[in-house]
Amino acid sequence: MNVLDFEKPIVELERKIEELRTFTSSKKVDLSSEVKKLEEKLDKLKKDIYANLSSWQRVQIARHPQRPYTYDYIQMIMADFIELHGDRAFADDLAIVGGLAKLDNRKLMIIGHQKGRDTKDNIQRNFGCAHPEGYRKAIRLMELAEKFNLPILTLIDTPGAYPGLGAEERGQAEAIAYNLRRMVSLKVPIVVIVIGEGGSGGALGISIGDKICVMENAYYSVISPEGCAAILWKDSAKAPLAAETLKLTAKDLLEQKIIDEVIPEPLGGAHRDPEGAAQLLKNTIVKFFKELDTKNIEKVIQSRYEKFRDIGHIQSSQSQ
């Protein structure tokens, strides 16, 4: 397990508890009372640390290499997944995956960003940074879902769309812009979940939906903290300050009415209990699809449009 700086006191205490248990087992000495005291101390320490995380610390958790990715959630909560490939124009971008699946007995189209678990996989998936063919594949699958009246679920986890020369030559901005316009009018329910990083247009390109949720330790922002710090202060080391200024955490986004719900995570983050995180994610998805089932699709589309038009609305009053 990769250990973040603020998690070190927790890990040290966990090791002490494990050492005591090993000693008790090998020496046949009853140290259960000491172990219990340390476990109580550990529980309190975890609650204190994770209840008071800074925005930057939550960004670090969102980027944790053991955090569940799209494929992991598909395996844990979906059944009968059939992956669909390619944009039918240029290539199959592995930074975005998608296909048909079942959630309980509900058939749906699931689409999400996918990072790699090792160096080779990360290179193939471009660290979750999609090219234009990835966004064109995504909208192709969404239009297929619309054709067969299937709800759409998207899982967001990307630092941003790939800004390289080849991506720009193949129309990166146009591909994302087309997705934004087309997703607004799709005649099926769309639920969007930010499961890790939600960076810039790369996230927005598949995140126009009727219900927008962010997991407790994920973030959703117009730019990465490092990018913001480099622009505003000419110093990427000021990323923690930028993270606070951007108001990018799930709690901040809910207060600003940009998202509909914060999905709680197991204590310590989704990487410490992937199965528990998956169940909490599933509960939210099921709840929102049931809610959308009861609504007229034309009203759903209108609400979807108004939701995004209202983001960032500013009221000003003229002083007398």
C-alpha positions as CSV (number, residue, x, y, z in Angstrom):
1,M,0.0,0.0,0.0
2,N,1.4,3.4,-1.0
3,V,1.4,5.6,2.1
4,L,0.6,9.3,1.9
5,D,2.4,11.6,4.3
6,F,-0.6,12.3,6.5
7,E,-1.3,8.6,6.7
8,K,2.1,7.7,8.3
9,P,0.9,8.0,11.9
10,I,-1.9,5.6,11.1
11,V,0.3,3.1,9.4
12,E,2.8,3.2,12.3
13,L,0.1,2.4,14.8
14,E,-1.3,-0.4,12.6
15,R,2.2,-1.9,12.5
16,K,2.5,-1.8,16.3
17,I,-0.8,-3.5,16.7
18,E,0.2,-6.2,14.2
19,E,3.5,-6.7,16.0
20,L,1.7,-7.1,19.3
21,R,-0.7,-9.7,17.8
22,T,2.3,-11.6,16.3
23,F,4.1,-11.5,19.7
24,T,0.9,-12.7,21.5
25,S,0.5,-15.6,19.1
26,S,4.1,-16.7,19.1
27,K,4.8,-16.3,22.9
28,K,1.4,-17.4,24.1
29,V,1.1,-14.2,26.2
30,D,-2.2,-12.5,26.7
31,L,-1.9,-8.9,25.6
32,S,-5.5,-8.5,24.5
33,S,-6.1,-5.5,26.7
34,E,-3.1,-3.6,25.3
35,V,-4.2,-4.5,21.7
36,K,-7.7,-3.3,22.4
37,K,-6.4,0.1,23.8
38,L,-4.2,0.5,20.7
39,E,-7.2,-0.3,18.4
40,E,-9.3,2.3,20.1
41,K,-6.5,4.8,19.8
42,L,-6.2,3.9,16.1
43,D,-9.9,4.3,15.4
44,K,-9.9,7.7,17.0
45,L,-6.7,8.7,15.1
46,K,-8.3,7.7,11.8
47,K,-11.5,9.6,12.5
48,D,-9.5,12.7,13.5
49,I,-7.2,12.7,10.5
50,Y,-9.8,11.9,7.8
51,A,-12.4,14.3,9.2
52,N,-10.0,17.2,8.9
53,L,-8.3,16.6,5.5
54,S,-7.3,19.7,3.5
55,S,-8.3,20.1,-0.2
56,W,-4.8,19.1,-1.3
57,Q,-4.8,15.9,0.9
58,R,-8.1,14.9,-0.8
59,V,-6.5,15.5,-4.2
60,Q,-3.7,13.1,-3.1
61,I,-6.3,10.5,-2.1
62,A,-8.1,10.9,-5.5
63,R,-4.8,10.1,-7.2
64,H,-3.8,7.2,-5.0
65,P,-2.5,4.4,-7.2
66,Q,-4.5,1.7,-5.4
67,R,-7.8,3.6,-5.7
68,P,-10.4,1.6,-7.7
69,Y,-10.7,2.6,-11.4
70,T,-13.6,2.1,-13.9
71,Y,-12.7,-1.6,-14.6
72,D,-12.6,-2.3,-10.9
73,Y,-16.0,-1.0,-10.3
74,I,-17.4,-2.8,-13.3
75,Q,-16.0,-6.1,-11.9
76,M,-17.4,-5.4,-8.4
77,I,-20.9,-4.2,-9.1
78,M,-21.7,-5.0,-12.7
79,A,-22.6,-8.3,-14.5
80,D,-22.4,-9.4,-18.2
81,F,-20.1,-6.6,-19.2
82,I,-19.4,-6.5,-23.0
83,E,-16.8,-4.0,-23.9
84,L,-17.2,-2.1,-27.1
85,H,-14.2,-0.6,-29.0
86,G,-13.2,2.1,-31.4
87,D,-14.6,5.4,-32.7
88,R,-15.2,4.0,-36.2
89,A,-13.0,6.8,-37.6
90,F,-9.4,6.6,-36.3
91,A,-8.6,4.3,-33.4
92,D,-9.6,2.7,-30.1
93,D,-8.5,5.0,-27.3
94,L,-7.8,2.9,-24.2
95,A,-8.0,5.9,-21.9
96,I,-11.8,5.6,-22.2
97,V,-13.5,2.3,-21.9
98,G,-17.2,1.5,-22.3
99,G,-19.7,-1.2,-23.1
100,L,-23.0,-2.9,-22.2
101,A,-23.6,-4.2,-18.7
102,K,-26.2,-5.0,-16.1
103,L,-26.5,-3.4,-12.7
104,D,-28.8,-5.8,-10.8
105,N,-31.3,-6.5,-13.5
106,R,-31.0,-3.1,-15.2
107,K,-29.3,-3.0,-18.6
108,L,-27.2,0.1,-19.2
109,M,-24.3,1.6,-21.1
110,I,-21.3,2.3,-18.9
111,I,-18.4,4.6,-20.0
112,G,-15.4,5.7,-18.0
113,H,-11.8,6.9,-17.9
114,Q,-9.3,4.1,-17.2
115,K,-5.8,4.6,-15.8
116,G,-3.1,1.9,-15.7
117,R,-1.9,-0.1,-12.8
118,D,1.8,-0.3,-14.0
119,T,4.1,1.6,-16.3
120,K,3.2,-0.4,-19.4
121,D,-0.5,-0.2,-18.8
122,N,-0.3,3.5,-18.0
123,I,1.5,4.2,-21.3
124,Q,-1.2,2.2,-23.2
125,R,-3.9,4.1,-21.5
126,N,-2.1,7.5,-21.5
127,F,-2.5,7.8,-17.7
128,G,-6.3,8.2,-18.3
129,C,-5.8,11.3,-20.5
130,A,-8.1,10.7,-23.6
131,H,-7.4,11.6,-27.2
132,P,-10.3,12.9,-29.4
133,E,-10.9,9.3,-30.6
134,G,-11.7,8.5,-27.0
135,Y,-14.4,11.1,-26.8
136,R,-15.7,10.1,-30.2
137,K,-15.9,6.5,-29.0
138,A,-17.8,7.6,-25.9
139,I,-20.4,9.6,-27.8
140,R,-20.8,6.7,-30.3
141,L,-21.6,4.4,-27.4
142,M,-24.0,7.0,-25.9
143,E,-25.9,7.3,-29.2
144,L,-26.1,3.5,-29.4
145,A,-27.6,3.5,-25.9
146,E,-30.1,6.2,-27.0
147,K,-31.1,4.0,-30.0
148,F,-31.9,1.1,-27.7
149,N,-33.3,3.2,-24.9
150,L,-30.6,2.2,-22.4
151,P,-29.6,4.5,-19.5
152,I,-26.1,5.8,-19.4
153,L,-23.6,5.7,-16.5
154,T,-20.3,7.6,-16.8
155,L,-17.4,7.3,-14.4
156,I,-14.9,10.2,-14.4
157,D,-11.2,9.8,-13.5
158,T,-8.8,11.8,-15.5
159,P,-6.3,14.6,-14.9
160,G,-7.6,16.1,-18.2
161,A,-7.8,15.5,-21.9
162,Y,-4.4,14.8,-23.7
163,P,-3.0,18.2,-24.9
164,G,-0.5,16.8,-27.4
165,L,0.1,17.8,-31.0
166,G,-1.5,14.7,-32.5
167,A,-4.6,15.2,-30.3
168,E,-5.0,18.8,-31.3
169,E,-4.5,17.9,-35.0
170,R,-7.3,15.4,-34.8
171,G,-9.7,17.9,-33.2
172,Q,-9.5,17.5,-29.5
173,A,-11.5,20.7,-28.7
174,E,-14.1,19.9,-31.3
175,A,-14.6,16.3,-30.1
176,I,-15.2,17.5,-26.5
177,A,-17.5,20.4,-27.7
178,Y,-19.5,18.0,-29.8
179,N,-20.0,15.7,-26.8
180,L,-21.2,18.5,-24.6
181,R,-23.8,19.6,-27.2
182,R,-24.9,16.1,-28.0
183,M,-25.1,14.8,-24.4
184,V,-27.5,17.6,-23.4
185,S,-30.1,16.3,-25.9
186,L,-29.7,12.5,-25.4
187,K,-33.2,11.0,-24.8
188,V,-32.1,8.6,-22.0
189,P,-31.3,9.2,-18.3
190,I,-27.6,9.9,-17.6
191,V,-25.9,9.5,-14.2
192,V,-22.3,10.8,-13.8
193,I,-20.0,9.9,-11.0
194,V,-16.5,11.4,-10.4
195,I,-14.6,8.5,-8.8
196,G,-11.1,10.0,-8.7
197,E,-9.7,13.0,-10.7
198,G,-12.2,15.2,-12.5
199,G,-9.9,17.5,-14.5
200,S,-11.0,20.2,-16.9
201,G,-12.6,19.5,-20.3
202,G,-11.3,16.0,-20.2
203,A,-13.8,15.3,-17.4
204,L,-16.5,17.4,-18.8
205,G,-16.4,15.6,-22.2
206,I,-18.3,12.7,-20.7
207,S,-20.0,14.3,-17.7
208,I,-23.1,16.1,-18.9
209,G,-25.8,14.3,-17.0
210,D,-29.1,14.4,-15.0
211,K,-27.4,13.5,-11.7
212,I,-23.8,14.5,-11.0
213,C,-22.1,13.0,-8.0
214,V,-18.6,13.1,-6.6
215,M,-17.1,10.6,-4.3
216,E,-16.0,11.9,-0.9
217,N,-12.3,12.0,-1.7
218,A,-12.5,12.8,-5.4
219,Y,-12.3,16.2,-7.0
220,Y,-13.9,18.0,-10.0
221,S,-12.2,21.2,-11.3
222,V,-11.6,23.4,-14.3
223,I,-7.9,22.9,-13.9
224,S,-5.5,20.8,-11.8
225,P,-4.0,22.5,-8.7
226,E,-0.5,22.3,-10.2
227,G,-1.7,24.0,-13.4
228,C,-3.5,26.7,-11.5
229,A,-0.5,27.3,-9.3
230,A,1.8,27.6,-12.4
231,I,-0.5,30.2,-14.0
232,L,-1.4,32.3,-11.0
233,W,1.9,32.1,-9.0
234,K,4.4,30.8,-11.6
235,D,5.1,28.1,-9.0
236,S,3.7,24.6,-9.1
237,A,4.8,24.1,-5.5
238,K,1.8,26.3,-4.5
239,A,-0.5,23.5,-5.6
240,P,-1.9,23.1,-2.0
241,L,-2.9,26.7,-1.9
242,A,-4.4,26.4,-5.4
243,A,-6.4,23.4,-4.3
244,E,-8.0,25.4,-1.5
245,T,-8.7,28.3,-3.8
246,L,-10.3,26.3,-6.5
247,K,-13.0,24.8,-4.2
248,L,-12.7,21.5,-5.9
249,T,-13.6,19.0,-3.2
250,A,-17.0,17.2,-3.1
251,K,-18.1,19.2,-0.1
252,D,-17.3,22.5,-1.8
253,L,-19.0,21.5,-5.0
254,L,-22.2,20.5,-3.2
255,E,-22.3,23.8,-1.4
256,Q,-22.0,25.6,-4.8
257,K,-24.8,23.4,-6.2
258,I,-22.6,22.1,-9.0
259,I,-23.2,18.5,-8.0
260,D,-26.3,16.7,-6.6
261,E,-24.7,14.4,-4.0
262,V,-21.4,13.5,-2.3
263,I,-20.9,9.7,-2.2
264,P,-19.3,8.7,1.1
265,E,-16.3,6.4,1.1
266,P,-15.1,3.9,3.7
267,L,-12.9,5.5,6.4
268,G,-9.5,6.2,4.9
269,G,-10.7,6.3,1.3
270,A,-11.8,3.9,-1.4
271,H,-8.3,2.4,-1.8
272,R,-8.5,1.0,1.8
273,D,-11.8,-0.8,1.2
274,P,-12.6,-1.1,-2.5
275,E,-15.5,-3.5,-2.0
276,G,-17.1,-1.1,0.6
277,A,-16.6,1.8,-1.8
278,A,-18.2,-0.1,-4.6
279,Q,-21.3,-0.9,-2.6
280,L,-21.8,2.8,-1.6
281,L,-21.3,3.7,-5.3
282,K,-23.8,1.1,-6.4
283,N,-26.4,2.3,-3.9
284,T,-26.2,5.8,-5.3
285,I,-26.5,4.7,-8.9
286,V,-29.5,2.5,-8.3
287,K,-31.2,5.3,-6.3
288,F,-30.8,7.9,-9.0
289,F,-31.8,5.7,-11.9
290,K,-35.0,4.7,-10.0
291,E,-35.7,8.4,-9.5
292,L,-35.2,9.2,-13.1
293,D,-37.4,6.3,-14.2
294,T,-40.4,8.1,-12.8
295,K,-39.9,11.3,-14.8
296,N,-40.9,12.3,-18.3
297,I,-37.8,12.2,-20.6
298,E,-38.6,15.5,-22.2
299,K,-38.7,17.1,-18.7
300,V,-35.5,15.3,-17.8
301,I,-33.7,16.8,-20.9
302,Q,-34.9,20.3,-20.1
303,S,-33.7,19.9,-16.5
304,R,-30.4,18.6,-17.7
305,Y,-29.9,21.7,-19.9
306,E,-31.0,24.1,-17.2
307,K,-28.7,22.4,-14.6
308,F,-25.6,23.3,-16.6
309,R,-26.8,26.7,-17.7
310,D,-27.2,27.7,-14.0
311,I,-23.7,26.8,-13.0
312,G,-21.7,29.9,-12.2
313,H,-24.7,32.2,-12.4
314,I,-23.9,35.5,-10.7
315,Q,-26.4,38.0,-9.3
316,S,-25.3,41.6,-9.0
317,S,-27.0,44.5,-7.5
318,Q,-26.4,48.2,-8.3
319,S,-25.6,50.3,-5.3
320,Q,-27.9,53.2,-4.6
